[in-house]
Amino acid sequence: MTPAVEELSERLATISDLGRAGVLLFWDERTKMPPGGAANRAEQLATLARLGHELLVSDELAELIGRAAGEVGDESYESDAASVVRVARRDGEKARRVPAELRADLTRAASLAERAWVTAREESDFTALLPHLERNVELRRRYVECFAPYDHPYDVLLDDYEPGMKTAQLEPLLAELRDGLRPLLERIAAAEQVDGACLHGTFPSAGQRRLSDLLLAELPLPESERRLDETVHPFAAAIAPTDLRITTRFDEGYVGTVLWSLIHEAGHAMYENGIAPELGRSPLGSGLSLGFHESQSRLWENWVGRSLPYLEHLLPTLREVFPDAFSQVEAAQLHRAANRVEPSLIRVEADEATYNLHIILRFEIEVALFSGELEPRDLPQAWNERMRSYLGVEVPDDARGVLQDVHWAGGAFGYFPTYALGNVIAGQLWDLIVEELPDLHEQLGRGELVPLREWLRERLHRHGAKFEPAEMIERLTGGPLDSAPLLRQLEEKYVEVYGLNGAQPR
């Protein structure tokens, strides 16, 4: 390692450590912190954000990046050193547009709003959260202006989670996905509904915790490098690639919540766990985008976790933990229940066929917010109208409507579209996986998940954030983002599950 690159790596490691410390405080806030700690926690997070930002935008770091760039000029584009310099330069140039105090204000406001959201959701009281949302939107609009001129104000927010993505690229992709789903949903609606009753009933939290432990023990994550906790809104946090915090939620009336939220969050953790160790404590030491991160969680949750082979493997565990509910259930019945399509209120419990409509309506609302067409006070009405239009459901209260997700309280505008992007990417990856792992379905039926994890680790995970999303999808598939594989796979799944086109349901 050359002198400038070595010094740069040391400084970037400090910035990374501050960021990871913030993640630890964030995890604690959502899992263990007593409510009385909210105000002080907001200040602590704001301090860490400000300190990290000041280091990132310093003249000393900019000068050091320039010297390091000269030292790595002859190295390949994908070498560790050249990638560190390239990504550090991009991050530094972006950060220098944002005043340190604004960065601290954004973090502080998000922390306070998240705590207010917990109470507002419990009480289904949008007005309790509204002042915090107004503050978040005001700060994000100021943040957007730091990057003027821009093609669209939403581009700035989107780039934070999906580097290089533009609203003008995303809108037609999501429209293609929406329009491709509608005919399928119409055919499913006309078919005889499948029975999902086996997933509903009485499932005590103690049993769900035991089920979670058994399920997590089989997932390919080292036991010494992860832990599981309960939270209101499930998430995964990487304090380090070897310190992974997974959370889930227990719904005593529906066991599907804990099953698929746990597999989903473990997918995020596997991505972080698979990043090459030498990229740690650098700008390359995390997933390359939220879309790619969601591709991993959605792939494990749906392509694996709702597949017939894996559910055949899982069924004995369900019978062991909840014998009254599952002793008479067969694998084909469980598979149909796991893939039942029914327009619903709650995004995190939505089936695969309707899930992207939840995302598209949120994306449209966010674009309207930052185009000046909507204000925060208008959110419940806009939400309810789109739920009626897109999913045909009436929203009974704000807790099951505009307050159901934590993202806007956390200031994460631009985040939601990455869920749909994740589904699209997962569909493209799955075509490659089944071609290159011809025994995959037999392996899933035996609960052998390491081969799939190793394929993902070799092709994607180990690279961390070396490449931009467009570069990575090109490296993986030889082409751009494409919704066609996802739409085809959903068609194939629901032809089987619902017996469309005269097929026998399974």
C-alpha positions, 0 to 999 in steps of 0.5 A, a space after each residue: 500500500 502506498 503512503 497516501 493510500 495508507 494514510 487515506 485508509 486510516 482516515 476513512 476508517 475513523 469515518 467508518 467507525 463513527 458511522 458504525 457507532 451511529 448504527 449501534 445507537 440506532 439499533 439500541 434506540 429501536 430495541 433496548 432504549 427506554 423511551 426517556 432516552 429519546 432526546 439525549 439519543 437524538 443529540 448523540 446521533 447528531 453529534 456522531 453525524 456531524 463529526 463524521 461529516 466534518 471529517 469527510 468534507 475536510 480540506 485535508 481529506 480532499 488533498 489526501 484523496 488527490 495524492 492517493 489518486 496519483 499513486 493508484 493511477 496504474 492500478 485496475 479499476 476494480 482494485 481495492 486501492 483504486 476503488 477506495 480512492 474513487 468511492 471516497 472522492 465521490 462521497 467527499 464531493 457529495 458531502 461537501 455540498 451539505 453543511 455540517 449543521 444541516 447534516 446534524 439537524 437531519 439526524 437529530 430530527 429523524 431520531 426524534 421523529 422515530 420516537 414520536 412515530 412509535 406513539 403516533 402509530 400506537 394511537 393511530 394519531 397522524 397529528 402527533 407525528 405531523 410536526 415531525 414530518 413537516 420538520 423532516 420534509 423542510 430539512 430534506 428540501 433544504 438538503 435537495 437545494 444543496 445539489 442544485 441544479 438538478 434534473 428533478 428534486 427527487 433525483 437527489 434523494 434517490 441518489 442517497 440510496 441508489 447511486 446514479 439512478 434518476 427519476 426519469 429512469 425509475 418512473 418507466 421501470 415502475 410503470 412497466 412493473 405496475 402495468 405488467 402486474 395488473 393483468 395477472 392480478 385480474 386473473 388471480 382475482 377471477 380464480 378460486 381463492 386459496 386457503 391461507 387459514 393455516 398461517 392464522 390462529 393463536 401463536 404465542 410469542 414464546 413459541 414464535 421466539 423458539 421458532 425464530 431461534 430454530 429458523 435462524 440456526 439453519 440460516 447460513 450466518 455464523 452464530 457468533 456473529 449475529 443476534 436476534 431481538 424484537 422490535 416494532 418495525 423489523 430491520 437489520 443493522 450491521 455494526 460490522 460484517 461480523 456483528 449483525 443485529 437482526 430484529 423481528 416482530 411477533 404477531 400472535 394471530 399470524 405466524 407468517 409475520 415472524 417467518 418471513 420478516 426473519 428470513 428477509 432481515 437475515 438476507 440483509 445480514 448475509 449480504 453484509 457478512 459476505 463482504 470481503 474482510 479487507 474492505 472493512 472500515 472503508 467506504 467499500 465495506 457495505 452493500 453497494 445500494 439499497 436496491 441491491 440490499 433489498 434484492 438479497 432480503 427479498 430473494 431469501 424471503 420470497 424466492 427461497 422462503 416461500 418456495 415449495 422445496 424450502 417449505 417442505 423442509 420447514 414444515 416439520 419445524 412448524 409441526 414441532 413448535 405449533 403442533 395444534 396448528 400444523 400437525 394436519 397441514 401438508 406442504 402443498 397446503 402450506 405453499 398455497 397459504 404462503 403465496 396467497 394473493 389478497 390485496 391488503 393494508 400492510 406492506 410488510 405482510 403483502 404478497 409478492 403479486 401486490 407488494 410492488 403496488 404498495 411501493 409504487 404508491 409511496 414512490 408517487 407520494 414522495 415525488 409529489 412531496 418534493 415536486 411541491 404538489 403535496 404537503 405533509 398534511 396532505 399525506 393521509 388523504 393521498 395515501 388513502 386515495 391511492 390505496 383505494 385506486 391501486 389495491 381496492 382497499 379502504 384504509 380504516 385508520 392511520 395506524 394501518 395507513 400512512 403511519 404503518 412504515 417508519 421510513 418517513 419519520 426517519 427522514 428516509 425519503 427516496 428509500 421506498 423505490 429500492 424495495 421494488 428495485 430489489 424485486 427486479 434485481 432478485 428476479 434477474 439474479 434468480 435466472 442466473 442462479 437456477 442456471 448455474 446451480 441446477 440442484 438448487 431446488 433439491 438443496 432447498 428441500 434438504 435445507 442446504 442453504 450454503 451453496 446459494 449463499 456462496 454463489 451470492 457471496 462470490 458474484 455479489 457480496 464480496 465486492 461491497 460498494 466497489 461498483 455503482 448499481 448500473 455497473 454491477 447489474 451489467 457485470 452480473 447479467 450483461 444488461 440493464 435493469 429489466 422487470 421481465 424476469 420478475 414478471 415471468 417468474 410471478 406468472 409461473 408461480 401463480 399459474 401453479 398456485 392458483 391453477 391459472 390457464 387450466 393448470 392444477 393448483 399445488 
